[in-house]
């Protein structure tokens, strides 16, 4: 059977009796064949553990190990208890690993961030090198995938960054949404431990080993490198913005290398000799560190594929300039000049604001008006203007004055308006762009 046909039929069997988890199961199987681990983020009861239990049936003679972590979990519960006979008779500190993580094909660790430092440190070696040191010997673990899950992301500042980086694929798992699927889910019987995969569809150790060697031979065309470099540039632009300083998108060199292997695995399982643009959509599942970044990185990947996937000679040194130019074009195309009326106080004889409505023509010095506020009254001089004063202002007494709203003031508790004029001015206005709608692509 051709690899693509086998994987397609295998996925159908793994999804038998499971609802709206096709993407999660497909990505989990893909990660396992690539030799990578996956993190599932979701609320309790959305079938995260079911996905892991089903995955073991994809492998011939597959064994699973699952454990719910808590802050009191010990290495004995994960890697096996210490052998009393070896310690007593041979003075060796070894664990009995059968039926524990070091002997499992598929591992599911729920609430993984609650694991203590001793468990975390051992997991790092297992995840990165597929080795477990048991006393004086190193055991090559048969683990194809470690699936971790939690309803929260790792807390910052608790030393979990290295462990978080080991999970290449990060997927948000939701509850069942469609009405028909929901009705079937709550009414039909489901045995989570039932093996729905026939023997001829199960992946043997020989196949797994052969596939790994062939995956390494999958070609990487220039446009795939191009897309990766464009996405990296988008991420750099994102990280340089002031508002993103607290939530950086960090992608290690190791992660990029693992991403490329995931793309190669996808191409191989689809009977292709080279990675193509459809495989590149998987990149979006490997970049985000915060749930709210998922939409952002998805847009980065989609834009990179659509705009630069076929441009084989992109000058990346000009990418920032291109982004700024695009932003300027958007502002230019969505802007228009709007004329609006603005009311301003009109100075009289340069230094005064004229008061309207008093029994005599009066004014207040502009510099005195600027000292007023709307909360408290202040004693200020007012000035009269007229022929008898040689067409000039002269003092005629001190008053209790408070600034009112707009062009009004209060003089001894009475509201008066200051002389103002209406001026037309032009304003550069931008249309608001409609919200972006993200479509699922590359399925």
KOLGU-231351 format. One record per residue (C-alpha): y, z, x. Coordinates in steps of 0.05 Angstrom, whole numbers, plus 5000, padded with zeros to 4 digits. Last residue first. Layout:
BEGIN
[atom [Y, Z, X]]
...
***
This chain:
BEGIN
[atom [5430, 5091, 4877]]
[atom [5487, 5066, 4921]]
[atom [5543, 5085, 4875]]
[atom [5561, 5140, 4827]]
[atom [5631, 5129, 4802]]
[atom [5691, 5172, 4817]]
[atom [5749, 5168, 4769]]
[atom [5816, 5175, 4802]]
[atom [5872, 5208, 4761]]
[atom [5927, 5160, 4738]]
[atom [5984, 5151, 4788]]
[atom [6049, 5185, 4771]]
[atom [6108, 5138, 4774]]
[atom [6158, 5155, 4828]]
[atom [6232, 5164, 4818]]
[atom [6290, 5147, 4865]]
[atom [6353, 5176, 4831]]
[atom [6419, 5141, 4819]]
[atom [6481, 5179, 4799]]
[atom [6528, 5179, 4739]]
[atom [6582, 5231, 4741]]
[atom [6605, 5277, 4685]]
[atom [6667, 5318, 4700]]
[atom [6680, 5393, 4698]]
[atom [6738, 5440, 4681]]
[atom [6712, 5512, 4678]]
[atom [6691, 5541, 4611]]
[atom [6711, 5609, 4586]]
[atom [6670, 5668, 4559]]
[atom [6705, 5733, 4544]]
[atom [6681, 5799, 4576]]
[atom [6744, 5811, 4618]]
[atom [6736, 5740, 4643]]
[atom [6666, 5711, 4636]]
[atom [6651, 5645, 4671]]
[atom [6620, 5579, 4647]]
[atom [6602, 5514, 4684]]
[atom [6525, 5522, 4680]]
[atom [6508, 5594, 4664]]
[atom [6560, 5649, 4671]]
[atom [6594, 5679, 4733]]
[atom [6626, 5747, 4723]]
[atom [6701, 5765, 4726]]
[atom [6740, 5829, 4717]]
[atom [6812, 5808, 4725]]
[atom [6868, 5813, 4777]]
[atom [6937, 5787, 4762]]
[atom [6987, 5730, 4760]]
[atom [6982, 5696, 4827]]
[atom [7016, 5630, 4838]]
[atom [6992, 5558, 4830]]
[atom [7040, 5501, 4844]]
[atom [7081, 5452, 4802]]
[atom [7146, 5488, 4823]]
[atom [7124, 5552, 4788]]
[atom [7167, 5539, 4728]]
[atom [7135, 5472, 4722]]
[atom [7066, 5502, 4714]]
[atom [7003, 5534, 4744]]
[atom [6978, 5604, 4739]]
[atom [6928, 5637, 4786]]
[atom [6871, 5687, 4775]]
[atom [6854, 5742, 4825]]
[atom [6784, 5771, 4826]]
[atom [6753, 5838, 4808]]
[atom [6677, 5831, 4806]]
[atom [6628, 5835, 4749]]
[atom [6553, 5839, 4762]]
[atom [6491, 5799, 4744]]
[atom [6512, 5726, 4741]]
[atom [6541, 5722, 4810]]
[atom [6611, 5711, 4839]]
[atom [6627, 5698, 4912]]
[atom [6628, 5622, 4902]]
[atom [6684, 5631, 4850]]
[atom [6728, 5666, 4902]]
[atom [6721, 5607, 4950]]
[atom [6738, 5559, 4894]]
[atom [6802, 5597, 4878]]
[atom [6807, 5611, 4803]]
[atom [6852, 5574, 4754]]
[atom [6900, 5584, 4697]]
[atom [6940, 5543, 4648]]
[atom [6965, 5594, 4598]]
[atom [6933, 5617, 4533]]
[atom [6864, 5610, 4565]]
[atom [6818, 5556, 4537]]
[atom [6798, 5517, 4600]]
[atom [6798, 5548, 4669]]
[atom [6816, 5501, 4728]]
[atom [6774, 5507, 4792]]
[atom [6819, 5513, 4853]]
[atom [6826, 5493, 4926]]
[atom [6832, 5417, 4922]]
[atom [6893, 5416, 4875]]
[atom [6841, 5419, 4820]]
[atom [6767, 5416, 4838]]
[atom [6721, 5385, 4785]]
[atom [6656, 5423, 4771]]
[atom [6598, 5375, 4766]]
[atom [6557, 5348, 4708]]
[atom [6503, 5298, 4727]]
[atom [6485, 5236, 4687]]
[atom [6422, 5198, 4705]]
[atom [6406, 5129, 4733]]
[atom [6333, 5116, 4751]]
[atom [6313, 5072, 4809]]
[atom [6239, 5055, 4812]]
[atom [6179, 5077, 4853]]
[atom [6105, 5059, 4844]]
[atom [6102, 4999, 4890]]
[atom [6143, 5031, 4946]]
[atom [6105, 5097, 4943]]
[atom [6038, 5061, 4946]]
[atom [6062, 5017, 5003]]
[atom [6085, 5078, 5042]]
[atom [6016, 5110, 5033]]
[atom [5983, 5046, 5057]]
[atom [6027, 5044, 5118]]
[atom [6009, 5116, 5134]]
[atom [5935, 5100, 5128]]
[atom [5942, 5038, 5172]]
[atom [5981, 5077, 5224]]
[atom [5925, 5128, 5226]]
[atom [5874, 5071, 5233]]
[atom [5910, 5037, 5290]]
[atom [5868, 5068, 5345]]
[atom [5807, 5050, 5304]]
[atom [5815, 4976, 5317]]
[atom [5765, 4948, 5268]]
[atom [5720, 4892, 5293]]
[atom [5660, 4887, 5247]]
[atom [5699, 4888, 5182]]
[atom [5643, 4884, 5130]]
[atom [5637, 4959, 5117]]
[atom [5711, 4970, 5127]]
[atom [5743, 4972, 5058]]
[atom [5685, 4984, 5012]]
[atom [5642, 5025, 5060]]
[atom [5698, 5067, 5088]]
[atom [5728, 5078, 5018]]
[atom [5662, 5102, 4990]]
[atom [5650, 5148, 5050]]
[atom [5719, 5180, 5047]]
[atom [5715, 5185, 4970]]
[atom [5649, 5223, 4975]]
[atom [5681, 5267, 5029]]
[atom [5736, 5288, 4981]]
[atom [5690, 5298, 4921]]
[atom [5646, 5344, 4962]]
[atom [5704, 5383, 4991]]
[atom [5709, 5429, 4930]]
[atom [5638, 5454, 4944]]
[atom [5659, 5477, 5014]]
[atom [5625, 5453, 5078]]
[atom [5619, 5380, 5061]]
[atom [5591, 5328, 5109]]
[atom [5517, 5314, 5095]]
[atom [5512, 5291, 5023]]
[atom [5569, 5241, 5034]]
[atom [5530, 5206, 5090]]
[atom [5477, 5184, 5040]]
[atom [5523, 5127, 5018]]
[atom [5508, 5095, 5086]]
[atom [5438, 5074, 5063]]
[atom [5470, 5024, 5015]]
[atom [5511, 4994, 5072]]
[atom [5449, 4974, 5112]]
[atom [5404, 5007, 5164]]
[atom [5358, 4957, 5198]]
[atom [5286, 4935, 5193]]
[atom [5282, 4947, 5118]]
[atom [5220, 4967, 5079]]
[atom [5258, 5015, 5033]]
[atom [5225, 5076, 5066]]
[atom [5248, 5049, 5133]]
[atom [5321, 5042, 5111]]
[atom [5323, 5113, 5084]]
[atom [5292, 5139, 5148]]
[atom [5344, 5103, 5190]]
[atom [5399, 5133, 5149]]
[atom [5369, 5203, 5158]]
[atom [5364, 5190, 5233]]
[atom [5438, 5171, 5234]]
[atom [5455, 5236, 5198]]
[atom [5415, 5276, 5249]]
[atom [5458, 5247, 5306]]
[atom [5521, 5261, 5267]]
[atom [5498, 5333, 5256]]
[atom [5484, 5344, 5330]]
[atom [5554, 5319, 5346]]
[atom [5581, 5373, 5301]]
[atom [5617, 5360, 5235]]
[atom [5671, 5409, 5216]]
[atom [5711, 5397, 5152]]
[atom [5767, 5447, 5157]]
[atom [5783, 5495, 5101]]
[atom [5837, 5543, 5126]]
[atom [5877, 5487, 5160]]
[atom [5872, 5442, 5099]]
[atom [5943, 5452, 5071]]
[atom [5974, 5436, 5139]]
[atom [5941, 5368, 5144]]
[atom [5906, 5354, 5211]]
[atom [5837, 5367, 5183]]
[atom [5843, 5312, 5131]]
[atom [5866, 5261, 5182]]
[atom [5808, 5280, 5227]]
[atom [5760, 5272, 5168]]
[atom [5787, 5203, 5153]]
[atom [5778, 5184, 5227]]
[atom [5706, 5208, 5226]]
[atom [5694, 5167, 5163]]
[atom [5722, 5105, 5199]]
[atom [5678, 5117, 5259]]
[atom [5616, 5124, 5215]]
[atom [5633, 5061, 5177]]
[atom [5641, 5020, 5241]]
[atom [5576, 5045, 5269]]
[atom [5544, 5019, 5206]]
[atom [5582, 4953, 5213]]
[atom [5554, 4944, 5283]]
[atom [5482, 4944, 5258]]
[atom [5436, 5004, 5272]]
[atom [5364, 4981, 5281]]
[atom [5302, 5019, 5258]]
[atom [5257, 5032, 5317]]
[atom [5262, 5109, 5312]]
[atom [5236, 5104, 5241]]
[atom [5173, 5069, 5268]]
[atom [5154, 5129, 5311]]
[atom [5166, 5177, 5254]]
[atom [5126, 5134, 5206]]
[atom [5066, 5136, 5252]]
[atom [5067, 5212, 5256]]
[atom [5074, 5220, 5180]]
[atom [5020, 5169, 5168]]
[atom [4972, 5205, 5214]]
[atom [4989, 5272, 5183]]
[atom [4974, 5244, 5115]]
[atom [5024, 5229, 5060]]
[atom [4994, 5238, 4991]]
[atom [4992, 5176, 4947]]
[atom [4917, 5163, 4956]]
[atom [4902, 5235, 4936]]
[atom [4936, 5231, 4869]]
[atom [5000, 5271, 4858]]
[atom [5010, 5315, 4796]]
[atom [4988, 5380, 4830]]
[atom [5004, 5435, 4779]]
[atom [5041, 5495, 4807]]
[atom [5103, 5488, 4764]]
[atom [5060, 5484, 4702]]
[atom [5106, 5458, 4647]]
[atom [5094, 5460, 4572]]
[atom [5141, 5419, 4529]]
[atom [5194, 5450, 4483]]
[atom [5251, 5475, 4528]]
[atom [5250, 5416, 4576]]
[atom [5238, 5364, 4522]]
[atom [5299, 5387, 4482]]
[atom [5341, 5389, 4546]]
[atom [5319, 5319, 4566]]
[atom [5337, 5292, 4497]]
[atom [5405, 5327, 4497]]
[atom [5425, 5306, 4567]]
[atom [5454, 5362, 4610]]
[atom [5397, 5398, 4647]]
[atom [5424, 5450, 4695]]
[atom [5459, 5431, 4760]]
[atom [5436, 5427, 4833]]
[atom [5490, 5418, 4886]]
[atom [5461, 5385, 4948]]
[atom [5470, 5396, 5022]]
[atom [5430, 5352, 5069]]
[atom [5432, 5370, 5143]]
[atom [5416, 5443, 5140]]
[atom [5420, 5465, 5213]]
[atom [5496, 5473, 5209]]
[atom [5488, 5532, 5161]]
[atom [5444, 5568, 5212]]
[atom [5497, 5559, 5267]]
[atom [5554, 5580, 5220]]
[atom [5520, 5644, 5195]]
[atom [5554, 5692, 5244]]
[atom [5586, 5735, 5190]]
[atom [5658, 5709, 5198]]
[atom [5655, 5661, 5139]]
[atom [5609, 5677, 5081]]
[atom [5552, 5628, 5071]]
[atom [5556, 5587, 5006]]
[atom [5535, 5617, 4939]]
[atom [5482, 5608, 4886]]
[atom [5430, 5602, 4941]]
[atom [5375, 5556, 4965]]
[atom [5338, 5537, 5027]]
[atom [5287, 5482, 5034]]
[atom [5252, 5479, 5101]]
[atom [5218, 5413, 5111]]
[atom [5158, 5383, 5146]]
[atom [5132, 5449, 5174]]
[atom [5070, 5440, 5217]]
[atom [5096, 5494, 5266]]
[atom [5084, 5483, 5339]]
[atom [5065, 5553, 5362]]
[atom [5091, 5580, 5427]]
[atom [5048, 5631, 5461]]
[atom [5061, 5697, 5495]]
[atom [5078, 5736, 5432]]
[atom [5087, 5685, 5376]]
[atom [5144, 5639, 5394]]
[atom [5155, 5591, 5336]]
[atom [5170, 5518, 5348]]
[atom [5196, 5463, 5302]]
[atom [5252, 5452, 5353]]
[atom [5316, 5457, 5312]]
[atom [5292, 5490, 5248]]
[atom [5241, 5536, 5280]]
[atom [5289, 5556, 5336]]
[atom [5345, 5572, 5287]]
[atom [5296, 5608, 5241]]
[atom [5280, 5659, 5294]]
[atom [5353, 5676, 5303]]
[atom [5364, 5682, 5227]]
[atom [5304, 5729, 5218]]
[atom [5330, 5777, 5272]]
[atom [5401, 5771, 5246]]
[atom [5384, 5793, 5174]]
[atom [5371, 5745, 5116]]
[atom [5420, 5750, 5058]]
[atom [5445, 5680, 5071]]
[atom [5377, 5653, 5052]]
[atom [5382, 5670, 4978]]
[atom [5316, 5632, 4967]]
[atom [5274, 5609, 5026]]
[atom [5227, 5552, 5010]]
[atom [5180, 5527, 5064]]
[atom [5138, 5463, 5062]]
[atom [5080, 5450, 5109]]
[atom [5067, 5524, 5122]]
[atom [5032, 5557, 5182]]
[atom [5093, 5587, 5217]]
[atom [5123, 5609, 5149]]
[atom [5065, 5655, 5128]]
[atom [4996, 5641, 5100]]
[atom [4966, 5648, 5170]]
[atom [5017, 5677, 5219]]
[atom [4983, 5741, 5240]]
[atom [5034, 5764, 5290]]
[atom [5027, 5778, 5364]]
[atom [5049, 5835, 5409]]
[atom [4994, 5838, 5460]]
[atom [4964, 5902, 5491]]
[atom [4895, 5870, 5488]]
[atom [4855, 5920, 5446]]
[atom [4910, 5958, 5408]]
[atom [4964, 5905, 5402]]
[atom [4914, 5849, 5389]]
[atom [4877, 5893, 5339]]
[atom [4941, 5914, 5303]]
[atom [4964, 5842, 5293]]
[atom [5038, 5846, 5275]]
[atom [5052, 5823, 5204]]
[atom [5071, 5751, 5187]]
[atom [5131, 5706, 5200]]
[atom [5171, 5718, 5136]]
[atom [5151, 5787, 5111]]
[atom [5139, 5813, 5182]]
[atom [5209, 5788, 5202]]
[atom [5239, 5840, 5154]]
[atom [5276, 5832, 5089]]
[atom [5323, 5891, 5073]]
[atom [5385, 5847, 5061]]
[atom [5347, 5806, 5011]]
[atom [5310, 5741, 5015]]
[atom [5265, 5712, 4961]]
[atom [5205, 5680, 4996]]
[atom [5166, 5616, 4992]]
[atom [5110, 5588, 5034]]
[atom [5076, 5522, 5020]]
[atom [5014, 5489, 5045]]
[atom [5002, 5414, 5044]]
[atom [4930, 5390, 5049]]
[atom [4956, 5319, 5043]]
[atom [5032, 5319, 5036]]
[atom [5072, 5301, 4973]]
[atom [5042, 5361, 4937]]
[atom [5085, 5407, 4981]]
[atom [5147, 5376, 4948]]
[atom [5130, 5402, 4879]]
[atom [5137, 5475, 4900]]
[atom [5204, 5460, 4934]]
[atom [5233, 5426, 4872]]
[atom [5208, 5482, 4828]]
[atom [5245, 5533, 4871]]
[atom [5311, 5499, 4856]]
[atom [5294, 5491, 4782]]
[atom [5362, 5508, 4751]]
[atom [5345, 5581, 4735]]
[atom [5395, 5617, 4781]]
[atom [5460, 5579, 4794]]
[atom [5462, 5524, 4845]]
[atom [5468, 5504, 4917]]
[atom [5407, 5471, 4948]]
[atom [5404, 5467, 5024]]
[atom [5360, 5414, 5058]]
[atom [5321, 5411, 5123]]
[atom [5306, 5352, 5167]]
[atom [5242, 5319, 5193]]
[atom [5263, 5250, 5167]]
[atom [5202, 5252, 5121]]
[atom [5224, 5320, 5096]]
[atom [5296, 5298, 5086]]
[atom [5274, 5237, 5045]]
[atom [5228, 5281, 5003]]
[atom [5286, 5330, 4989]]
[atom [5333, 5273, 4974]]
[atom [5285, 5243, 4924]]
[atom [5270, 5311, 4891]]
[atom [5345, 5326, 4884]]
[atom [5362, 5257, 4858]]
[atom [5305, 5257, 4806]]
[atom [5321, 5327, 4781]]
[atom [5342, 5308, 4711]]
[atom [5279, 5336, 4679]]
[atom [5213, 5355, 4712]]
[atom [5148, 5340, 4675]]
[atom [5127, 5286, 4724]]
[atom [5182, 5282, 4777]]
[atom [5132, 5289, 4835]]
[atom [5089, 5234, 4804]]
[atom [5147, 5185, 4798]]
[atom [5169, 5202, 4869]]
[atom [5100, 5184, 4895]]
[atom [5102, 5118, 4859]]
[atom [5167, 5099, 4893]]
[atom [5144, 5126, 4960]]
[atom [5080, 5085, 4957]]
[atom [5116, 5021, 4936]]
[atom [5167, 5028, 4993]]
[atom [5112, 5042, 5044]]
[atom [5070, 4982, 5025]]
[atom [5000, 5000, 5000]]
***
